[in-house]
Amino acid sequence: MNTATFFTDITFTGATLNGVDVPFYNVWPFSSVLFKDVDVTGPLTLVVNGTVTTRFGGTASYGGMFSVTSAVPEPATYGMLAGGLAVLAFAARRRNR
């Protein structure tokens, strides 16, 4: 069954960002979460809860979590950077001779 035609109304009932309530809006046909001025220096976890109404009149609840963490370069990345800079320095020095 095609879920795009089976589910007709998605409504948020709650949303938190890092455990803090954030405003959400249900304006048909969209539901959205508003967050601005958010400190993004650490990991972010957005949790959304709501209900789904089917075109047959049934309802179901749902919940979801989306986590974002910052990437930490591996030590090999720094090694490759240092090696690349050394090759560039060698090429520049050899060119000047």
Buried (B, 14 or more C-beta within 10 A) or exposed (E): EEEEEEBBBBBBBEBBBBEEEBEBEBEEEEBEBEBEEEEEEEEBBBBBBBBBBBEEEEEEEBEEEEEEEEEEEEEEEEEEEEEEEEEEEEEEEEEEE
